[in-house]
Amino acid sequence: MTPTKQRALDAAIELVGTQGLRALTHARVDERAGLAKGSTSNYFRTRQALLTGVVGRLAELDLTQVGLAFDLTSADGLVDALCRAFDHLTGPGRTATTARLTLFLEAGHTPELREALSRGREAMEAVGVVALARLGARDPQGAATALAACFEGHVLHRIARHDPTDPRPTFELLVTAALPGHRPADDRRG
């Protein structure tokens, strides 16, 4: 991806994540990214193309973050990685997460966007399947799907409702259910 295209997409993510979908115009992306007028429309001819580009950029950023976090060797390491990812997505990555959630709602009306979001989710889930299989999960795909759904639910509540609930107990419960013979570190101390 060219640096100019990346700047445009990062600016678009910031606009959607801070001001909502109505703020997303080619001109505003150019302005936010500090690009010459018309630069964004050279890469993304339509609003739909820009939205799809934003989804792709979000998936790229997520996979970079998660790919690094999920090179693990233990169930407790998986729970820790999930918690770190959650903290990142609802802390420093909050704007991008808010943009993603905004796009989820829009995807209900836009098949192209729904397909792009589905591809991103499948890629993220595939990372989880590999990690869970490596750790000996009975059903790596089912466990990854359950973890992803619970993870997304916690993220949604943290972003939309400012819910301070600690997701660790939920992640520990699901990892314990998925991995034969695993007990969270806290349970082994007593």
C-alpha positions, 0 to 999 in steps of 0.5 A, a space after each residue: 500500500 502506498 504511503 498516501 493511500 495508507 494516510 487516507 485510510 488512517 484519516 478515514 478511520 479517525 473520522 469514522 471513529 471520532 465523528 461517525 459515518 456522516 463525517 466521512 467524505 473524500 474532502 474531509 479525509 484529504 483535509 484530515 490526512 493533510 493530502 492534496 484535494 482529490 487525493 482520496 478520490 484518486 484511490 477510492 472513486 466512490 464512498 463505498 470503495 472508501 468504506 471497503 478500504 477502511 474495513 481492509 485497513 482495520 483488518 490489516 491493523 488488527 491482524 498485525 496486533 493479534 498476530 504478534 500477541 498469539 504466538 503463545 505456548 500456554 492456556 494462561 498465555 492465551 488468556 493474557 493475550 486476549 486481555 492485552 488485545 482487549 485493553 489495546 482495542 478499548 484503550 489506545 485503539 479505541 478510535 479504530 474500534 469505534 470505527 469498526 463498530 460503526 461499520 458493523 452497523 452499516 454492513 447490515 444495509 450494505 452487502 459489500 461492506 458485510 462481505 469485507 467485514 466477514 473476511 476480516 473476522 474470518 482471518 482473525 478467527 483463523 489466528 485463534 483456531 491455530 492458537 487453540 489447536 496448538 494448545 490442544 483444544 478439543 474443537 479449535 474452530 468452535 472454541 475460536 468462534 465462541 471466544 471471538 463472539 464473547 470478545 466482541 461482546 465485551 468490546 462492544 459493551 466497553 466502547 458503547 456503554 463504558 462498561 468497566 467489566 473485566 473480561 478475564 473471567 469470561 476468557 478464562 471460562 471459555 479457555 478452560 472449557 476449550 482445553 482439556 485439563 486446563 485450570 486458570 493459574 488462579 485456581 492452581 494456587 489455592 
